[in-house]
Amino acid sequence: MTLSDHLRSLPTPAKILLLLTVALLPIGAALVFSAVNGLREAGRVIRESSVREAHVTTEALNGLIARNALALRVAANANLRAGGGPVCAEARRILAIAPAVARSFELEDSAGTPICAVGDYRDLDRPPLLAPGDIREWVARDGKSLLVRVGVPGGSATTRLTLSEIRGAIGASFDTIDHIQIDDQRIVMDVFKRVSGADDKIVRQDISAGNGDLTVRYTLRQRSISTIERLMILLPVLMWALAAIISWWLVHRLLIVPLRRLQRAVVDFQPGSEAGLAMPEGLGPAMEIRELADAFSRAVERIDRSERQMAEALEGQTRLVREVHHRVKNNLQVIASLLSIHGRTADGAEAKAAYAAIGRRVDALSVVHRNHYAELEENQGIALRPLLTELASGLRGSTPEGTTPIRLELELDQVSTTQDVAVAAAFLITEVVEYAMLHAGAQPVEISLRRSSELTARLSLTSSGLLERNMDSNERKQFERIVEALARQLRAPLDRKLGTYSLDVPVFPPMERRVRGRTPRT
């Protein structure tokens, strides 16, 4: 396949984008390259100027320190050995005639003990003693002055450089310096600070000062990009934006509008209608849109035909399932009736009791099937409340002749569950009620079903006939085995306590929860 064949096979938006990219890419690349190089060169020149200004300022600070150190050494060198008040007076006289130096000072002996002072030096730190000729600089504890100490024979001398003296020495006519700090690795002193513009670029520069004890930290500001420079940078972007707008308009006209018309036609289509899918007019000149409309028409026709066939098959299957359950229910009722007839004509109490026990279980299964048949109409699960109510009614009617009818007290919440759970629960209730009926006489049986969580309900059966007496009898052992087997079928541990059997049965979430979250069946 040739290149022209590949281009013809591309969709219309891709063709437009490709053509615009090829046409505008060289121009955009040249403009971006030129603008970036110019700005880079301008930034380099500004940055070098800022660094030079920082070095000049540092040299001015070094000159101030050196001038004060020299004057202090001269004032203290010849008179320190004499000690006492005349030393300070002589040093003060010498500094008074020295130009552009600090007038306050403190003299210390060779042990570092202050001899005298001119000015307040109570906050003075006591760094290690200095050898003659050495110089030490550090920031005062309050961060508002710079202390300079020189070593001389017989002791040392210390002077204080205030902020105003430092600012006067370094000057304040800075073009690009926004912030100056002096750092001695312990305390930082702010010398100068100016608020930068929001668009200014900030550069940090550290320069060593003094005798290496100080670091001058500079915050340098570079000139922000002007509006013309921004336009030069954004010109390729503006060109791309214009190309994007043109591309959007073409794509909108050729593709989006026809596709929206086609979408409305598909959305308005009602499955099962005789008219079928009506394609709109004005789908535009794009061949792809017309082909898509034809494909939609064919697909919708096939889907509609398939859905009709599936609906017919589902309806037939539903009728078949209903018929099966209906026949099972009728057959169980016939079996229950036959058991009842044979039980009345049976010889002996044991035979009658056996017929009655079997009839109760068949009737319980019949009740479950009848409720399951009703559940198929609504597809909401088997409702346990009407099922257990109907089951209780049947159990009351199955009381042996000559005995007081058993009383069943029901406290039931409206919950629903599956057929398997309903069968096991119905058999469990039948077993417990029958055992209580035969062993507790007229004592009532309480049946409670309360929702305990979103997916479980607590089923409790309480009767004095369930108290743990005569546990060693075969009948009791058989009863316990059956109840335990039914509990295992419900996948829940059976809780036996004071004549009460309780367990949690799985149920469906509440109806509003199922409708909102589309929760599947348990």
ABEGO torsion letter per residue (X at the ends): XBAAAAAAABBAAAAAAAAAAAAAAAAAAAAAAAAAAAAAAAAAAAAAAAAAAAAAAAAAAAAAAAAAAAAAAAAAAAAAAAEEAAAAAAAAAAAAABBGBBABBBBBBAAGBBABBBEBAAABBBBBBBBBGBBBBBBBAAGABBBBBBBBBGEBBBBBBBAAAAAAAAEABBAABABBBBBAGABBBBABBBBBBAABBBBBBBBBBEAGABBBBBBBBBBBBBAAAAAAAAAAAAAAAAAAAAAAAAAAAAAAAAAAAAAAAAAABBBGBAAEBBBBBGAEABAAAAAAAAAAAAAAAAAAAAAAAAAAAAAAAAAAAAAAAAAAAAAAAAAAAAAAAAAAABBEAAAAAAAAAAAAAAAAAAAAAAAAAAAAAAGAEBBAAAAAAAAAAAAAAABBBGBBBBBBBBBBBBBBBBAAAAAAAAAAAAAAAAAAAAAAEABBBBBBBBBABAABBBBBBBBAAABBBGAABAAAAAAAAAAAAAAAAAGBBBBBBGGBBBBBBBBBBBAAAAAAAGBBBX
